[in-house]
Amino acid sequence: MAISARIPRCLGYMEVLHQQMEVHLGVPADGDDDPLSILKDSSITIRDRSGDFDRVYVKLQGIADFDSASAMLRAIGRHLHFRDFPQLGVPTSLAPVMPLTNWLPPYLRDAIFSELGASEAADDIASTFEAESITESVAAHFPAHRKYAAVAMGSTNGALTHLYAMMGIPWLPQTLLMPVKRPKSVAFKQGQLDMTAEMEWGRRAARELLLRNPGIELYHMADPNQDQLMIRHMAYFRLKFIRMTEAYKDFLLDALEANGTIILVRCGAKWPSTKVADRHYFQSGAVGGITSEEFLQGSSDVKEFMESEKPPLTKMAGAVMGKEHKTDWNAPASNCEAPEAEWGYAEGLTDHIVEFAVEHGFKVKYLDYGHAEDASRLVADADRQWKEQLRRPNDAIFVESFILMEPWLAIRYNLTPFWTMFPVKQSFERLREYLRICQGKGFKSGFSFLFCSGANSIGLAKLDEWNGLLDSHFASQDMDKARDKKCLLGTDENAFPKDFGFPARYQVELARAVGEEGQYVMPPSLSLGDFEHYMQNSHRYGVYYTP
């Protein structure tokens, strides 16, 4: 029986993990030597906090919990409920057992990760997603009947999530990820994703979904570089709202003060894509690691990576039968430049927002940028200025990675957030450049998170590079101070990037590293006027705010 057939979808996960611990490690699944007792007795004890989520967690039907938009929505929603962000904001009794997966053989770890991801995927595509129902659930993340001077809408952005937290305002996403079950056999050839076959499968699968939801655009995205484990059994359908739903309108009418402001967040990132049908695009690859040209045309790095990732049986068959190996992902030819699937903004929504605002006496202000990480320096510097205004120290940095973030605790622990998209070389270089610019008034301490995708993808920055960058910067600011605290938190350095226990550890380790003595009283929220004052020079960062 195939391993994937023996791995259950979430509910039986704990029992299977216990059984596999016994089989592969010789550790009994019951009794005094239960591997869970090792966790309970060790210095990395992780408390099951699933009971803390009941009144705050809202499941978005058919939408992935592991995606950037849903995670950042939960982060800001929890912040407005005066909560931190453990376990990525998702209640699960599996938290104590997650770190134990690193003890399993790599092939079994990969299978578990792939199957758990696929457990979120929809079987019935057409009936699972209904725009009105989904946006009602989005709005339900925020406290009811609370008034705000502003509400943000639009593109997903980790740095701006901190800005919303500083201001104490909600954010309504334009883009959500719907993972869809897809037979591996229809899109994989010689053990590798064939993107043209993936697109053709999506052409058929998406028709009814688009017919039933005229207010969305579909961006079918496939990234065999960073998402190789997740896409074995499912496809990524990113859905962008191009019309205001009644649920979004009702929320704005209830939440905005009279003459309130809608901050329309628009990331101008584009990607060479294939228009499949009206309101339907296919994106070969994704931001992070390699360029769009390498996804479309291949490269020596892609060829080498594909060879390293081939299953052993595929390699053996090729050697025995003399089959020619695939050297690229067979991407379809691009025929347009479309908004980048995950981070980009689809302009169709703008006119609907403006029309709604005019009708109800609201103002619309635009926050535009070209790349998702353009806002990272801006938010970090705005945060430092805010701390100066509060007469608090501003020399501790907090480097976040993708959805590993903590908006509430960043403020509570007086840490300056610097968000990175992924643990890849481009993000590393942006952080290095920011620290260089800050050299005259740099950081003396801080912490970092690194997201683990489970893939040794092209363009991944090495773990010792991340550690060394912060260590050398701190040393340059305070040569005499001994470094007694670990910078990288939440990640098992021996398992990176295949550490699947990080969701259970990152928040626990941050709280332990800061300690009670490092906590501050939560300050009043940043006013809209102060925010707009900070944004006067935003163009210097490649971010443009139009009041």
N, C-alpha and C positions, 0 to 999 in steps of 0.2 A: 504494500500500500504506500502511496506517495506520502511524504512528510506533510505536505499541505493538507492532505485529507485527514491526518491525525491531529491537526491543530484546531481546536474549537474556536468559535468566534466570540471571544470575551468571556462568556458565562462560565465555561469550564477551564478557563486559563489557569487559575491557581492550582487546580488539581493536576493538570498536565505538567505544569512547571515543577511541582513536587515530585511527580513520577520521573520526570527527566533528570532532576537533580539526583535521584536515587540511582538511575540507570547509568548516568555519565560521570557522576562524582562519587558514587558509592556512599551517599549520605541518605539515611532512611528518611522517608517522607513523614513518618510519625514518630512519636516518642521524644525522649530527652534530647536527641540529636537533630530534631526538626530544624532545617536550615533557617526557618523564620526566627528561631530562638537565637541564632547567631546575630541576626540584625537587632533583636530586642536587647541583647546583652552588650552590643558593641557601641563604639563612640559615634556610629552613624545611624543611630536609631531614628526611624522615620515614623512620626505619628500619623495614623490614619485620620485625615481631616475631612473625610467625605461628609460627615454630619454637619459640618460648618457651612455647606453650600446650599442646603435645601431651599432657603427663602430667596436666594439670589440667582442661582443657576437657571437659565432658560434654554431648553434645547431648541435649536433651529431645525425643524423637520427636513431631513434630506441634505442638510448642509454639514460639511466636515467640521468637527471640533478642532482638528489639527491645523487648520488653515490660518493664514495671517489675519484676514478680515475678522473671522469669528473670534479668534483669540484676542485681538486688540479691542474688539467690541466688548468682550467679557472683562478685559482689564479695566477699561474706562467705566463700564457699568458697575463693577465691583468698587472702584474708587469712589463713585458717587454714592454708593451705599456704605462708605467708610470702611471698606474691606481691602485687605491685601490680595495677592494673586498667587497662591500656592497651586501646584499641580495644574498649571495653565488654566486655572479657573474651572476645572472639570471635576465633579465629584466621582471618586472611584475608591473602592475598598482594595484595589490592587496596589496602591501606593507602596505599602511595606515590602511587597514582593518584587517590584520593578527592578531594583538594583541587582537582584539575584540572577537576572537574565544574563548578566555579563559572565557568569560562571559556566554558561552552556557553550557547547561547540558552536563555532561561527555559523555553520549551515543551519543549525536549529534556531539560533538567534535571528538570522535573516528571515526564516520561515515564519516565526512568531510575529516579527515586526510587519511583514508583508500581510499576513492574515488579519492581524488586528486593525491595520489600516483599511483593508478591504471590508471589514465588518461594518464600517460606516457607509459603504457604498449602497446606492439605491438599485433595487431590482427593476421596479416599474418607473421608468424615467418620466413618462408623461404625467402621471398622477401624483408623483412625489413632490414636485415643486409647483407651488401656486403663489404667485408674487404677493398677493394681498395678505395671505396667511403668514408668509415668511416675514414680511415687514411688520406685521402686528407683533410677532415674536421678537423682532429686533427692538422695537420700541419698548417692549416689556422688560428689557434689561435695565431700564432707568427708573428711578423713583417716580411714582405717580404724582401728578399735580404739583410738582415743584417748578418754580419759575426761574428762567435763565435769561441773562442779557443777550446771549448768543448761543447758537447751536451750529456745529460744524457738520457738513455733508460732503460726500465725495470719495476721493481716492484714499486707499489704505496707506498708512504711514506710521512706522513705529516711533520716530522722533516726535511727530506731531501728537501722538497719543499722550506723550508727556506734557505737551503744551496744553492740551485739553484738560489734563489732570491739574496743572497749575492754575488754570482758569476756572476749574470746576464746572465744565460744560459737557454735554453729550456730543456724540458723533454718530451720524447715520451713514453706514457704508453704501457705496454704489455697487461694489462688486462682492459676490459671495461665491464660494466654491462648492459645487455639487459633485461629489465623487460618484461614479456610475459603474456598476459591475459590467465587466467586459471579459468574455472568454479569452484566455491567454492565446489560444490557438489562432484566433483571427488576426492578431497583430504582431505576433512574435515569429521570427524566422531565424533558424540557426541559433536560437537562444537569445536573440537580440530584438529590440523593438524595431519594427518596420513602420515608419511614420506615415507613409502613403497608405498602407493598409489600415492603420489606425484612423486616419482621416476618413477613408471610405466607410469604415464601420460607423463612425460618428455621423456621417452624412445621413445614413438611414436611421440611426438611433434617435437623432435629435428632432426629426420632422414634427412629431406630435407635440413635443415639448414647446417648440416655437409657435406652433399654431394655437396652443392653449394659453400662451403668455405673450401677447403682442407688445408688451411694454418692456421687453428685455432684448439684449443682444447676447449671443452665445460665443464665447471664445474657448474653443476646445484646444487645450494646451497639452503638449507632451514633452517632458524633459528627461530623456534617458540618461543624462549625466548625473544630476543630483537626486532624481526621484526614482532611480532604477528599482528599488525594492517596492515602492508604493504602487508602481504602475504595472506590476505583474498581472494583477487580477482586476484592475479598474482603470477607468479613464477620468481625466480632470475636465469637467465642464465648468468654466468660470462664467458666471452670469452677471451682466451689467444692466442695471435699471436705466432705461432711457426715457421713462415717464415717471412722474410722481404717483405713487400709490395713495389710495385714500388713507391707509394706515400712517404713512409718513406725514400726510397733510394734517391729519387729526393730532398727531403727536406735536407737530410744530405749533398748531393753534393752541394746544393745551400748555406747552412748555415755554414758549417764547413770551417775554414781557411785551407790552404794547410798544410798537415801534422797534421791536427787537431786531437782531442781526442774524442773517444766515451767512455763515462763512463757507463759501463754496471752494472746496479743496480740489485742485486739478493738477494731476501729474501728467506732463506732456510726453512721457516716454512712449516711443513707437517701436514696432517690431515688424520686419518683413514677414508678411503672413499670406495665407491663401484664402481668398473669399470663396466659401463653399456654396453659400446660398444667401438669400436676403436675411440679414441679421445673424449670419453664421460665419465665423472665421476659424481657421485652423492655424495655430502658432507652433512652429517647429522649434522646440527648445525654450529656454527661459533665461532671465537675467541671472548672472552669477556664474563664475568659473570660466566660461568660454564665450566667444562672440556668436552673434547670429550667423555670420558667414561660415563659421566652423560647423554649426548645426546643419546648415543647408548644403554645404559643399564638402564637408569632411576636412581633415587635416592629419598630419603625422601624429599629433597628440590624440586625436579621436581614434585613429587606427590602433595605436598602442593601447589605449584604454579599453577598446572593444575586445581586443585580444586577451587582455588581462581578466576581463569579466566573463569570458565564455565559460559555460558550465563544462566540467571535465568530460562528460559524455559527448558533448558537441565537438570538443577538441579531438577526442579519440576517433569519432566518426569521420571527421575531416581528414585526419592523418591516414586512416585505413582506406577510405574510399576516394581520397584525392580530391575532395570537394573544395571549391574556391571559397575562402572565408569572406564574410561581409566586412567591408572596411569603412562603412558609414551607416547612417540610420535611414537611408533612402527617403529623405525629406521631399515632399512635393514642392514643385516650383512655386515661389512666391509671386503673387500678382497684385499686391497692394501693401501699403504701410498702414497698419492698424494700431490702435491703442494697445500697449503691452498688457497681456491678459491679467496679470495679478495686480500690477501697480498703476497702470495707465488709466486715464479718464476718458470716457466716451461722451462726446460733446452733446449728444442728443438730449441729455437731461437738463442742460442749462436753460433752454427756453421755457421749459415747464416750471422750473424753480422761479425764474424771474417773473413769469406770469402770475404764479401763486403769490409771490411776495408783493407785487404791485396791488393785487386784489385785496390783500389783507393788511396793507400798511407796514410791511416789514422791509428792511434794507437787505440788499445782497452785496457782499464784499468778496473779492476773489483772492485766493491764495494759490499762486501758480509756481511751478518749478519743473525742471526737465528730467531729473533723476530722483528716485526715492530717497537716496542718501544725501541729496543737496540740503535737506532740512536738518541734518544731524548737527552740523557745526552751529547753525543758527540757534537751535533749541538749547544746545549746551551753553552757548554764550549768554542767551537770554536768561537761562537758569542761574548762571553765575551773577549776572546783574541783579536778578531778583534776590538772591541771597545777600548781596551787598546791601540792598535796600532794607532787608530784614535784619541787618547787622549780624549775620551768621557767617561762619567760615565758608569759603568756596573753593577749597583746595583738595577735595576728594572726588575722584571720577568714578563713574559706574558704566562700564562698557557692556552693552546688551547685544544680543544676537538673535535676529529674526523674531520669534515669538517668546523667547526667554527674556522676560521683562518684569519690572515691578514698579509701576507708577506710584502706588501708595507709599511703599517703603522707600523709594528714592527720595521722596519729600520727608518722610518721617525720620530717615537716617541721614538726611542732609547730604545726599550724594548727587553729583551733577551727571545726568544721563547723557551718554553718547551712544546712539543706536547704530548698529551695523546690520546690513541686510542679511548676510550669511558669513560664515567663517572662511571666506575666500580671499584671494590675494588682492582683488580690487578694494574690498572693504578694509582689509589690513592697511593698504596704502593710504586710504582716506583717514584712518585713525592716526597713522604715523604723521601725516601732514598736519593734522589738527594739533597733535602734541608738539610738533616743531613750531607751529605758529604761537602756541601758548608758552613757549620756552621762557620768555621773560616773566611770566606770571603763571607758572605751571602748577601741576598737581603734585602733592606730597604723598598721597595715598589713594587707595581705591581698590575696586574689585572688577572682575569681568565674568561674563557668562559666554559659553560657546555652544551653539545649537548643534546637535548631532543628527545628521540625515540618514545615517546608516550606510553611506556610500563614500568610498575613497575616490571622490570625483575629481575630474580635471579642474585645476585651478584652486584646489583647497590649500589654504595657508597652513603651514606646519604649526603644531601646538607649541613648540618651543619658541617659535617666532612671536606668537601672541604673548607668551609669558615674558620673554626677553624684552619686548618693546615697553611694557609697563614698568618692569623692574628697572630698566636703564633710565627711563624718564623720571621715576621717583628718586633714583639715586642722584640724578643731575640736579634735583631741586633741594635735596637735603643730604649732603655727602656723609654727615656724621650719624644719621639715624639708622639704626639696625632694622632690617626688614624681618619682623617676627610674624607677619601675617601672610597667609597664602593669598595670591591675587585671584587665581582662577578657581571659581566655585561651581559646584554642581556637576562637574564632569569628571568621570573616571579617566585620568590621563592615560592609563594603560589600555583603555578600550576605545578611545576617540579614534575615528568618528562613529564607531559602532557601539557607543554607550547608550543603551536603551533605558537606563535607570535615571537619566538626568531629570525628567519631569518631577520625580519624587524628591530630588535632592536640592535643587538650586535654591529654593526659597528657605529651606531649613538651614542650609550652610550659610546663606547671607545673614540670617537672623543671628546665628551663632557667632559669626565673624564680627558683627557690629557690636553685639551685646547690649545690655540695658543702658550702659553708660553712654552709648552712641546715639540714643534716641532723642528726638526733639519734639516739642509740641507742634502739632499741625498748624500752620499759619493760615490767615485768611486767604481766600482765593485771589489770584491776580485779576484785577479788574479789566474790562474790555478796553478802557482808556489806556491803562498801563501796557497792555498787550500791543495796542496800536502804536504806542510810543516806541516800544522795542522794535516794531516792524518798520520804522522809518528808514532804517539802513539795511533792510533785508536783501536789497538787490545786490549787496556786496557778497552775499552767499549764494547767489543764483536763485533766490526765492523772491517772488514779486507779489506784494500785497497791495491791492487796489481798494482803498476805502471809499 
